[in-house]
Amino acid sequence: KAKKHFSESFRVNPKYDRDQSNLAAFLIKQRRYSEAVKHLADALRVSPGYAPAHNNMGVALERQGKITEAIGYYTKACKINPDYMTAQKNLDAALLKQKKLAENE
């Protein structure tokens, strides 16, 4: 039902970055990370300054094991909006995860 709602929104306004990002968040919850990344790339093409899309891209990439790429997106979200606590928490957690992975090598 949610995907149908988002699809209708895209039909009316295919450049609506928030809907793209929200659909991606929905897809992330369903563990459909590759699909989420595609929608987030579209959202960021339209609105490169939309911090939630950067944060969601970081989440999708991190869940795919792409920690370094995820950190880049979290960092960008924090630069765009320094008060965005969700992105800051995600960045901190990803940096810690990256450090632990490096220590185990």
MODELLER restraints for C-alpha pairs under 7 A, 6 or more apart:
rsr = mdl.restraints
at = mdl.atoms
rsr.add(forms.Gaussian(group=physical.xy_distance, feature=features.Distance(at['CA:3:A'], at['CA:23:A']), mean=6.93, stdev=0.5))
rsr.add(forms.Gaussian(group=physical.xy_distance, feature=features.Distance(at['CA:6:A'], at['CA:19:A']), mean=6.35, stdev=0.5))
rsr.add(forms.Gaussian(group=physical.xy_distance, feature=features.Distance(at['CA:6:A'], at['CA:23:A']), mean=6.37, stdev=0.5))
rsr.add(forms.Gaussian(group=physical.xy_distance, feature=features.Distance(at['CA:10:A'], at['CA:16:A']), mean=6.94, stdev=0.5))
rsr.add(forms.Gaussian(group=physical.xy_distance, feature=features.Distance(at['CA:15:A'], at['CA:46:A']), mean=6.32, stdev=0.5))
rsr.add(forms.Gaussian(group=physical.xy_distance, feature=features.Distance(at['CA:17:A'], at['CA:43:A']), mean=4.39, stdev=0.5))
rsr.add(forms.Gaussian(group=physical.xy_distance, feature=features.Distance(at['CA:17:A'], at['CA:46:A']), mean=6.45, stdev=0.5))
rsr.add(forms.Gaussian(group=physical.xy_distance, feature=features.Distance(at['CA:17:A'], at['CA:47:A']), mean=6.39, stdev=0.5))
rsr.add(forms.Gaussian(group=physical.xy_distance, feature=features.Distance(at['CA:20:A'], at['CA:39:A']), mean=5.42, stdev=0.5))
rsr.add(forms.Gaussian(group=physical.xy_distance, feature=features.Distance(at['CA:20:A'], at['CA:40:A']), mean=6.30, stdev=0.5))
rsr.add(forms.Gaussian(group=physical.xy_distance, feature=features.Distance(at['CA:20:A'], at['CA:43:A']), mean=5.57, stdev=0.5))
rsr.add(forms.Gaussian(group=physical.xy_distance, feature=features.Distance(at['CA:21:A'], at['CA:39:A']), mean=6.74, stdev=0.5))
rsr.add(forms.Gaussian(group=physical.xy_distance, feature=features.Distance(at['CA:21:A'], at['CA:40:A']), mean=5.65, stdev=0.5))
rsr.add(forms.Gaussian(group=physical.xy_distance, feature=features.Distance(at['CA:21:A'], at['CA:43:A']), mean=6.28, stdev=0.5))
rsr.add(forms.Gaussian(group=physical.xy_distance, feature=features.Distance(at['CA:21:A'], at['CA:53:A']), mean=5.32, stdev=0.5))
rsr.add(forms.Gaussian(group=physical.xy_distance, feature=features.Distance(at['CA:24:A'], at['CA:36:A']), mean=4.20, stdev=0.5))
rsr.add(forms.Gaussian(group=physical.xy_distance, feature=features.Distance(at['CA:24:A'], at['CA:39:A']), mean=5.93, stdev=0.5))
rsr.add(forms.Gaussian(group=physical.xy_distance, feature=features.Distance(at['CA:24:A'], at['CA:40:A']), mean=6.33, stdev=0.5))
rsr.add(forms.Gaussian(group=physical.xy_distance, feature=features.Distance(at['CA:25:A'], at['CA:56:A']), mean=6.47, stdev=0.5))
rsr.add(forms.Gaussian(group=physical.xy_distance, feature=features.Distance(at['CA:27:A'], at['CA:33:A']), mean=6.64, stdev=0.5))
rsr.add(forms.Gaussian(group=physical.xy_distance, feature=features.Distance(at['CA:27:A'], at['CA:35:A']), mean=6.97, stdev=0.5))
rsr.add(forms.Gaussian(group=physical.xy_distance, feature=features.Distance(at['CA:27:A'], at['CA:36:A']), mean=5.56, stdev=0.5))
rsr.add(forms.Gaussian(group=physical.xy_distance, feature=features.Distance(at['CA:28:A'], at['CA:36:A']), mean=6.18, stdev=0.5))
rsr.add(forms.Gaussian(group=physical.xy_distance, feature=features.Distance(at['CA:28:A'], at['CA:60:A']), mean=6.26, stdev=0.5))
rsr.add(forms.Gaussian(group=physical.xy_distance, feature=features.Distance(at['CA:33:A'], at['CA:60:A']), mean=5.28, stdev=0.5))
rsr.add(forms.Gaussian(group=physical.xy_distance, feature=features.Distance(at['CA:36:A'], at['CA:60:A']), mean=6.75, stdev=0.5))
rsr.add(forms.Gaussian(group=physical.xy_distance, feature=features.Distance(at['CA:37:A'], at['CA:57:A']), mean=6.17, stdev=0.5))
rsr.add(forms.Gaussian(group=physical.xy_distance, feature=features.Distance(at['CA:37:A'], at['CA:60:A']), mean=6.47, stdev=0.5))
rsr.add(forms.Gaussian(group=physical.xy_distance, feature=features.Distance(at['CA:40:A'], at['CA:53:A']), mean=5.97, stdev=0.5))
rsr.add(forms.Gaussian(group=physical.xy_distance, feature=features.Distance(at['CA:40:A'], at['CA:57:A']), mean=6.10, stdev=0.5))
rsr.add(forms.Gaussian(group=physical.xy_distance, feature=features.Distance(at['CA:43:A'], at['CA:53:A']), mean=6.72, stdev=0.5))
rsr.add(forms.Gaussian(group=physical.xy_distance, feature=features.Distance(at['CA:44:A'], at['CA:53:A']), mean=6.59, stdev=0.5))
rsr.add(forms.Gaussian(group=physical.xy_distance, feature=features.Distance(at['CA:49:A'], at['CA:80:A']), mean=6.53, stdev=0.5))
rsr.add(forms.Gaussian(group=physical.xy_distance, feature=features.Distance(at['CA:51:A'], at['CA:77:A']), mean=4.38, stdev=0.5))
rsr.add(forms.Gaussian(group=physical.xy_distance, feature=features.Distance(at['CA:51:A'], at['CA:80:A']), mean=6.01, stdev=0.5))
rsr.add(forms.Gaussian(group=physical.xy_distance, feature=features.Distance(at['CA:51:A'], at['CA:81:A']), mean=6.54, stdev=0.5))
rsr.add(forms.Gaussian(group=physical.xy_distance, feature=features.Distance(at['CA:52:A'], at['CA:77:A']), mean=6.82, stdev=0.5))
rsr.add(forms.Gaussian(group=physical.xy_distance, feature=features.Distance(at['CA:54:A'], at['CA:73:A']), mean=5.05, stdev=0.5))
rsr.add(forms.Gaussian(group=physical.xy_distance, feature=features.Distance(at['CA:54:A'], at['CA:74:A']), mean=6.32, stdev=0.5))
rsr.add(forms.Gaussian(group=physical.xy_distance, feature=features.Distance(at['CA:54:A'], at['CA:76:A']), mean=6.67, stdev=0.5))
rsr.add(forms.Gaussian(group=physical.xy_distance, feature=features.Distance(at['CA:54:A'], at['CA:77:A']), mean=5.32, stdev=0.5))
rsr.add(forms.Gaussian(group=physical.xy_distance, feature=features.Distance(at['CA:55:A'], at['CA:73:A']), mean=6.10, stdev=0.5))
rsr.add(forms.Gaussian(group=physical.xy_distance, feature=features.Distance(at['CA:55:A'], at['CA:74:A']), mean=5.19, stdev=0.5))
rsr.add(forms.Gaussian(group=physical.xy_distance, feature=features.Distance(at['CA:55:A'], at['CA:77:A']), mean=5.75, stdev=0.5))
rsr.add(forms.Gaussian(group=physical.xy_distance, feature=features.Distance(at['CA:55:A'], at['CA:87:A']), mean=5.57, stdev=0.5))
rsr.add(forms.Gaussian(group=physical.xy_distance, feature=features.Distance(at['CA:57:A'], at['CA:73:A']), mean=6.49, stdev=0.5))
rsr.add(forms.Gaussian(group=physical.xy_distance, feature=features.Distance(at['CA:58:A'], at['CA:70:A']), mean=3.92, stdev=0.5))
rsr.add(forms.Gaussian(group=physical.xy_distance, feature=features.Distance(at['CA:58:A'], at['CA:71:A']), mean=6.56, stdev=0.5))
rsr.add(forms.Gaussian(group=physical.xy_distance, feature=features.Distance(at['CA:58:A'], at['CA:73:A']), mean=5.07, stdev=0.5))
rsr.add(forms.Gaussian(group=physical.xy_distance, feature=features.Distance(at['CA:58:A'], at['CA:74:A']), mean=5.63, stdev=0.5))
rsr.add(forms.Gaussian(group=physical.xy_distance, feature=features.Distance(at['CA:59:A'], at['CA:70:A']), mean=6.66, stdev=0.5))
rsr.add(forms.Gaussian(group=physical.xy_distance, feature=features.Distance(at['CA:61:A'], at['CA:67:A']), mean=6.89, stdev=0.5))
rsr.add(forms.Gaussian(group=physical.xy_distance, feature=features.Distance(at['CA:61:A'], at['CA:69:A']), mean=6.75, stdev=0.5))
rsr.add(forms.Gaussian(group=physical.xy_distance, feature=features.Distance(at['CA:61:A'], at['CA:70:A']), mean=5.34, stdev=0.5))
rsr.add(forms.Gaussian(group=physical.xy_distance, feature=features.Distance(at['CA:62:A'], at['CA:70:A']), mean=5.34, stdev=0.5))
rsr.add(forms.Gaussian(group=physical.xy_distance, feature=features.Distance(at['CA:67:A'], at['CA:94:A']), mean=6.51, stdev=0.5))
rsr.add(forms.Gaussian(group=physical.xy_distance, feature=features.Distance(at['CA:67:A'], at['CA:98:A']), mean=6.63, stdev=0.5))
rsr.add(forms.Gaussian(group=physical.xy_distance, feature=features.Distance(at['CA:71:A'], at['CA:91:A']), mean=5.94, stdev=0.5))
rsr.add(forms.Gaussian(group=physical.xy_distance, feature=features.Distance(at['CA:71:A'], at['CA:94:A']), mean=6.37, stdev=0.5))
rsr.add(forms.Gaussian(group=physical.xy_distance, feature=features.Distance(at['CA:74:A'], at['CA:87:A']), mean=5.60, stdev=0.5))
rsr.add(forms.Gaussian(group=physical.xy_distance, feature=features.Distance(at['CA:74:A'], at['CA:90:A']), mean=6.79, stdev=0.5))
rsr.add(forms.Gaussian(group=physical.xy_distance, feature=features.Distance(at['CA:74:A'], at['CA:91:A']), mean=5.30, stdev=0.5))
rsr.add(forms.Gaussian(group=physical.xy_distance, feature=features.Distance(at['CA:75:A'], at['CA:91:A']), mean=6.62, stdev=0.5))
rsr.add(forms.Gaussian(group=physical.xy_distance, feature=features.Distance(at['CA:77:A'], at['CA:87:A']), mean=6.31, stdev=0.5))
rsr.add(forms.Gaussian(group=physical.xy_distance, feature=features.Distance(at['CA:78:A'], at['CA:84:A']), mean=6.26, stdev=0.5))
rsr.add(forms.Gaussian(group=physical.xy_distance, feature=features.Distance(at['CA:78:A'], at['CA:87:A']), mean=6.15, stdev=0.5))
rsr.add(forms.Gaussian(group=physical.xy_distance, feature=features.Distance(at['CA:78:A'], at['CA:88:A']), mean=6.22, stdev=0.5))
